[in-house]
């Protein structure tokens, strides 16, 4: 039987991103993402539910997220589920937590702007990072398609 472990989430970052490095120098960041769902209740009232998800970013993806995203900013995450287990030091009981390990992220909204929005086709908008953190081409309006792109600019979108 085939297996699939794929997660796609879009939400808002819940806290500032703190970057740390492993002893071998690999960047790692743990972030929180708030994902909202709106549904109708039994009487037709609007009910909004928020789910908080812990996400781990590695390598260049973690560095880009720390540099260009932060608390309150919208973020799209693709990754996989991972179960962490440990022994509680106080009670001695086994504990576990399900989290997402990100493979790719996409910064949402306008560069340096107030979030929201999307790819407007005019060179601003969304940029993906995954694997080694290299930008991945997105449909509709990357700076490379716009013509007036300064290669020396260190902003990746």
Secondary structure in CASP SS format (residue, H / E / C, confidence):
PFRMAT SS
TARGET T0000
AUTHOR 0000-0000-0000
METHOD secondary structure of the structure
MODEL  1
X C 1.00
X C 1.00
X C 1.00
X C 1.00
X C 1.00
X C 1.00
X E 1.00
X E 1.00
X E 1.00
X E 1.00
X E 1.00
X E 1.00
X E 1.00
X C 1.00
X C 1.00
X C 1.00
X C 1.00
X C 1.00
X E 1.00
X E 1.00
X E 1.00
X C 1.00
X C 1.00
X C 1.00
X C 1.00
X C 1.00
X E 1.00
X E 1.00
X E 1.00
X E 1.00
X E 1.00
X E 1.00
X E 1.00
X E 1.00
X E 1.00
X E 1.00
X E 1.00
X E 1.00
X E 1.00
X E 1.00
X C 1.00
X C 1.00
X C 1.00
X C 1.00
X C 1.00
X E 1.00
X E 1.00
X E 1.00
X E 1.00
X E 1.00
X E 1.00
X E 1.00
X E 1.00
X E 1.00
X E 1.00
X E 1.00
X E 1.00
X E 1.00
X H 1.00
X H 1.00
X H 1.00
X H 1.00
X H 1.00
X H 1.00
X H 1.00
X H 1.00
X H 1.00
X H 1.00
X C 1.00
X C 1.00
X C 1.00
X C 1.00
X C 1.00
X E 1.00
X E 1.00
X E 1.00
X E 1.00
X E 1.00
X E 1.00
X E 1.00
X E 1.00
X E 1.00
X E 1.00
X E 1.00
X E 1.00
X E 1.00
X E 1.00
X C 1.00
X C 1.00
X C 1.00
X C 1.00
X C 1.00
X C 1.00
X E 1.00
X E 1.00
X E 1.00
X E 1.00
X E 1.00
X E 1.00
X E 1.00
X E 1.00
X E 1.00
X E 1.00
X E 1.00
X E 1.00
X E 1.00
X E 1.00
X C 1.00
X C 1.00
X C 1.00
X C 1.00
X C 1.00
X C 1.00
X C 1.00
X C 1.00
X C 1.00
X C 1.00
X C 1.00
X C 1.00
X C 1.00
X C 1.00
X C 1.00
X C 1.00
X C 1.00
X C 1.00
X C 1.00
X E 1.00
X E 1.00
X E 1.00
X E 1.00
X C 1.00
X C 1.00
X C 1.00
X E 1.00
X E 1.00
X E 1.00
X C 1.00
X C 1.00
X C 1.00
X C 1.00
X C 1.00
X C 1.00
X H 1.00
X H 1.00
X H 1.00
X H 1.00
X C 1.00
X C 1.00
X C 1.00
X C 1.00
X C 1.00
X C 1.00
X C 1.00
X C 1.00
X C 1.00
X C 1.00
X C 1.00
END
